[in-house]
Amino acid sequence: MPASVRPNGSRAAPLLYWRERWLMIVVFAAILFGGLLMTSRGQAADAMMLPLLGAVLAGAAADRFGLPFWHWFANRFAARNHVRLFSPIVIDGDTIHDEASGERYRFANIDAPEMEARCANERQRAELARLAVVALTKRAQAVTVRKTMRRDVYGRRVAFVFADGLDVGQALIAKGFARPWRGRRERWCGPKGGLAKIAETRAMPISCKACGAWSRF
């Protein structure tokens, strides 16, 4: 099965971004509206700040905890059937494009380092993750996906990706090229970043003099 590399041509989709955060918006609006109704009858002006503050805090909590739960739910109930990709093109460590259908997929279960990295270590690991996906898909007889109900901020369909039945995302985690997806992107650089956490699992040795000794093996 052929696989090659194409520059990342993802385009931002603000409407999809806000659709992903529907829970935060709904909770914020509901609490604000309800609070205003309860405090609007003969209340002092400063009392009107209470529903606004409550709405902000509830919306933030919904975004912090509700969004990861929504991602978990979407992954848990992903489609059972596998859809074959006939012309897979690897974009980066967690994105693959099917040229035959024109659909672009974002791996549902991992977060890989970014090609537009914040540090040299992240850029290096991003390239290694991309090459690992290329190697797995290139030698596979069949590359398939199990779609979830989600699309991400760039309009990519979120899906589990398989190479001859092997979960590519899980393979990258095992090799130290990616981390499990927790519902939101996290930083990779620094002593508390994703690269340091990978080093702690001993999946891949990593060191960075600027950030401290992350790994001693």
Phi, psi and omega in degrees: 000119184290145175214137179220186185240138178228141178303147182293116181247024181297141178243139181295145179229088185305322181297321177293326178300313181288329176296325177296333182253033181300325183296315179300316183293316181295314180297315179302311183295319182295314181291320178297313181296314180296319179295320179295323178296320183285334184253000186278346184266095174072021180264154177294157183297323182292336178292337180291344179287338183297311178295328178294315179297317178298321180294320179296313181295318180293321178296319178295319179295321178296321179290323184285320185249325182289322181295313176301324178295320179298319178296317177299316181298315180297320178292321182297326183248039174294157180302142180280329183282146179265134176254127184277139174261120185270339177223068183287134177235121182281125179267309176203195186293343179225024179220135177223142184243134176260105184295331182295319182260343183081007182268139177248135186242137173254128182302131185283332193249007181221162168233119181255155177303151185273142175294325174273076193277161177264350177208163184297323180297318179295318180298319179295316181290329177297317179293320178296320179296317179298315180295327178295319178293319177302313182297316182294318183281330183293321183270359181279144174285330181215128173252124184229165176226150168248112187282145168259180180277359188263153163233145184268187185299335180265006180084006180283139173289128179275128186204159170274135184248136183231144174240107186053042178086350179275128177290110184296322179299313179297324178296320179292323177297315181298327182272357179083018181266347184207170177239155177300143179285126182249016177101351179198153178289142177237159181291151181255330186270161177096164184294344178246012181277181184297324180294320178295323180291325175296320180299324180296332179279351181066018177288331180203129179290134181221140175220150180207108182296325182290335185252000184101167182282105180279325187219138182244017180243000000 
